[in-house]
Amino acid sequence: MHHPVPLPQPLPPPLRQPVAPRAELASFLTPSLAAVVAGARRRALRDGDRQIDTAHLLHSLVESDPDVGDVFEGGHQLARVLGYLAQRSIGYGLRWQRSVEDSGARRLLPAVREAEPQGGDGRASGWSPAAVAALECAFRRAAGRGDERARGLDLLAGVAADPESRAVEVLRRAGVDPVALVVRIEARIEAQVEGRVDALGDGSGAGSPGALGGEPSQQV
């Protein structure tokens, strides 16, 4: 059976300095991903950090998105990741308090350049450049396959794809290969998309707007 190629969806406006998704970005996030970003914001505020970084995003993803847990190699690997994330205030995480999380993708993504530090102390409020790059990557991944909204797995792929991110440092310390993780993410998303297409073909009604992106089409 031939399935039509989905048309790319429009990208959201670039992020600049907000500490939570702006209203115009809400329609580009699944409800669960919006909850992940809000959770990362709360964690950054609770930790006294001036920016949401990729480690905050990873922590929130692992804690609240069941799809994310499924792409790790068992609960033991997930537990190690959470254990390292919980230690960000000691040891290796201490140096994070004195620096901005940069991104290897900053030269490629306009939104990252717009989010570069602008204060006299070398920091920007809101998002680290690497976190902005990861979120923009999530948007581009979703748009490229024709999804209207980015999902948690898209964001996980974004944070895991940047070898310079804090999230990747945590993953490596926990024994997770970021490259293999992205491969598993791709396989799971492909399976989810194929399941959606199959449901469209059998007349089950799964082709409603709520099926696009795998979640109900409620507004955030």
C-alpha positions as CSV (number, residue, x, y, z in Angstrom):
1,M,0.0,0.0,0.0
2,H,1.4,3.4,-1.0
3,H,1.3,6.1,1.8
4,P,1.5,9.7,0.8
5,V,4.6,11.6,1.9
6,P,3.6,14.0,4.7
7,L,4.1,17.7,4.0
8,P,6.5,19.5,6.3
9,Q,4.8,21.7,8.9
10,P,5.7,25.3,9.5
11,L,8.3,26.0,12.2
12,P,7.5,28.1,15.3
13,P,9.0,31.5,15.7
14,P,12.5,31.5,17.1
15,L,13.0,31.4,20.9
16,R,14.9,34.2,22.4
17,Q,14.9,34.7,26.1
18,P,11.7,33.2,27.8
19,V,11.9,30.7,30.7
20,A,8.8,28.9,29.5
21,P,7.2,28.4,26.1
22,R,5.7,31.6,24.8
23,A,2.0,31.5,23.9
24,E,2.8,31.3,20.2
25,L,4.9,28.2,20.7
26,A,2.3,26.2,22.6
27,S,0.6,24.9,19.4
28,F,3.9,23.4,18.3
29,L,4.3,21.2,21.5
30,T,2.3,18.1,22.4
31,P,0.8,18.6,25.9
32,S,3.3,16.2,27.4
33,L,6.2,18.1,25.9
34,A,4.8,21.4,27.2
35,A,4.7,19.7,30.6
36,V,8.3,18.6,30.2
37,V,9.4,22.1,29.4
38,A,7.4,23.6,32.3
39,G,9.0,20.9,34.6
40,A,12.5,21.9,33.4
41,R,11.7,25.5,34.2
42,R,10.6,24.7,37.7
43,R,13.7,22.6,38.3
44,A,16.0,25.4,37.1
45,L,14.2,27.9,39.4
46,R,14.4,25.4,42.3
47,D,18.1,24.8,41.7
48,G,18.8,28.5,41.6
49,D,19.9,28.3,38.0
50,R,19.4,31.3,35.7
51,Q,19.0,29.2,32.6
52,I,17.1,26.1,31.5
53,D,19.9,23.8,30.2
54,T,19.8,20.4,28.5
55,A,20.3,18.6,31.8
56,H,17.2,20.2,33.1
57,L,15.3,19.1,30.0
58,L,16.7,15.6,30.2
59,H,15.7,15.3,33.9
60,S,12.2,16.4,33.2
61,L,11.9,14.1,30.1
62,V,13.1,11.0,32.0
63,E,10.8,11.7,34.9
64,S,7.6,12.5,33.1
65,D,7.5,11.1,29.6
66,P,7.0,7.3,29.4
67,D,8.1,7.1,25.7
68,V,11.4,8.5,26.8
69,G,11.9,5.7,29.4
70,D,11.2,3.1,26.8
71,V,14.2,4.0,24.6
72,F,16.7,3.4,27.3
73,E,18.2,-0.1,27.8
74,G,16.2,-1.2,30.8
75,G,15.3,0.4,34.1
76,H,18.9,0.0,35.5
77,Q,20.2,2.4,32.8
78,L,17.4,4.9,33.4
79,A,18.1,4.7,37.2
80,R,21.8,5.6,36.6
81,V,20.8,8.6,34.4
82,L,18.5,9.8,37.1
83,G,21.2,9.2,39.8
84,Y,23.6,11.5,37.9
85,L,21.0,14.1,37.2
86,A,20.2,14.3,40.9
87,Q,23.9,15.0,41.7
88,R,24.1,18.2,39.5
89,S,24.6,20.3,42.7
90,I,27.8,18.4,43.7
91,G,30.9,17.2,42.0
92,Y,31.0,17.5,38.2
93,G,27.9,19.7,38.2
94,L,29.5,22.5,40.3
95,R,31.3,24.0,37.4
96,W,27.9,24.3,35.6
97,Q,27.0,27.1,38.0
98,R,29.9,29.2,36.8
99,S,29.4,28.9,33.0
100,V,26.9,29.1,30.2
101,E,26.0,25.9,28.4
102,D,27.1,26.5,24.9
103,S,26.2,24.4,21.9
104,G,28.1,22.9,19.0
105,A,25.1,23.8,16.8
106,R,25.0,27.5,17.6
107,R,26.6,28.5,14.4
108,L,24.0,26.7,12.3
109,L,20.7,27.6,14.0
110,P,19.5,31.2,13.9
111,A,17.4,30.8,17.0
112,V,20.5,29.8,19.0
113,R,22.4,32.9,17.8
114,E,19.5,35.0,19.0
115,A,19.6,33.4,22.4
116,E,23.3,34.1,23.0
117,P,24.2,35.7,26.3
118,Q,23.6,39.5,26.3
119,G,24.2,40.5,29.9
120,G,27.4,42.0,31.3
121,D,28.0,38.8,33.3
122,G,28.1,36.6,30.3
123,R,24.7,35.0,30.9
124,A,21.3,35.3,29.4
125,S,18.0,34.7,31.3
126,G,15.8,31.9,30.1
127,W,17.5,29.2,27.9
128,S,21.0,28.1,27.4
129,P,22.1,28.2,23.8
130,A,22.4,24.4,23.8
131,A,18.8,24.0,25.2
132,V,17.5,26.4,22.5
133,A,19.3,24.3,19.9
134,A,17.8,21.1,21.2
135,L,14.3,22.5,21.2
136,E,14.7,23.9,17.7
137,C,16.0,20.5,16.6
138,A,12.8,19.0,18.0
139,F,10.7,21.4,16.0
140,R,12.6,20.6,12.8
141,R,12.3,16.9,13.3
142,A,8.6,17.1,13.8
143,A,8.1,19.4,10.8
144,G,10.3,17.2,8.6
145,R,8.0,14.2,9.0
146,G,4.8,16.3,8.7
147,D,3.8,16.3,12.4
148,E,2.2,19.5,13.7
149,R,3.7,19.2,17.1
150,A,7.1,18.1,18.5
151,R,7.0,15.3,21.1
152,G,9.3,14.3,23.9
153,L,11.3,11.9,21.8
154,D,12.1,14.7,19.4
155,L,13.5,16.8,22.2
156,L,15.5,13.8,23.6
157,A,17.0,13.3,20.2
158,G,17.9,17.0,20.1
159,V,19.7,17.0,23.5
160,A,21.4,13.7,22.7
161,A,22.7,14.8,19.3
162,D,24.8,17.7,20.7
163,P,28.1,16.1,21.9
164,E,28.9,19.3,23.8
165,S,25.7,19.4,25.8
166,R,25.4,18.8,29.6
167,A,22.7,16.2,28.9
168,V,25.2,14.2,26.8
169,E,27.8,14.5,29.6
170,V,25.3,13.0,32.0
171,L,24.3,10.2,29.5
172,R,27.9,9.2,29.0
173,R,28.7,9.2,32.7
174,A,25.6,6.9,33.2
175,G,26.9,4.5,30.5
176,V,24.5,5.5,27.8
177,D,25.8,5.8,24.2
178,P,24.1,9.0,22.8
179,V,24.5,7.8,19.2
180,A,22.8,4.5,20.0
181,L,20.1,6.3,21.9
182,V,19.3,8.5,18.9
183,V,19.0,5.3,16.8
184,R,16.5,3.8,19.2
185,I,14.6,7.1,19.3
186,E,14.4,7.0,15.5
187,A,13.1,3.4,15.5
188,R,10.5,4.1,18.1
189,I,9.2,7.2,16.3
190,E,9.1,5.3,13.0
191,A,7.1,2.6,14.7
192,Q,4.7,5.1,16.2
193,V,4.2,6.9,12.8
194,E,3.7,3.6,11.0
195,G,1.1,2.6,13.6
196,R,-0.7,5.9,13.0
197,V,-0.6,5.4,9.2
198,D,-2.0,1.8,9.6
199,A,-4.8,3.1,11.8
200,L,-5.6,5.7,9.1
201,G,-5.9,3.0,6.6
202,D,-8.2,0.7,8.6
203,G,-10.9,3.3,9.1
204,S,-10.6,3.2,12.9
205,G,-10.9,7.0,13.2
206,A,-7.3,7.4,14.4
207,G,-6.8,9.9,11.7
208,S,-8.4,12.6,13.7
209,P,-6.2,15.7,14.6
210,G,-5.5,14.1,18.0
211,A,-3.7,11.2,16.4
212,L,-1.2,13.6,14.7
213,G,1.8,13.5,17.0
214,G,0.4,10.7,19.1
215,E,-1.5,12.9,21.6
216,P,-4.9,14.6,22.0
217,S,-5.0,17.9,20.2
218,Q,-5.8,20.0,23.3
219,Q,-4.2,23.4,23.7
220,V,-1.5,24.0,26.2
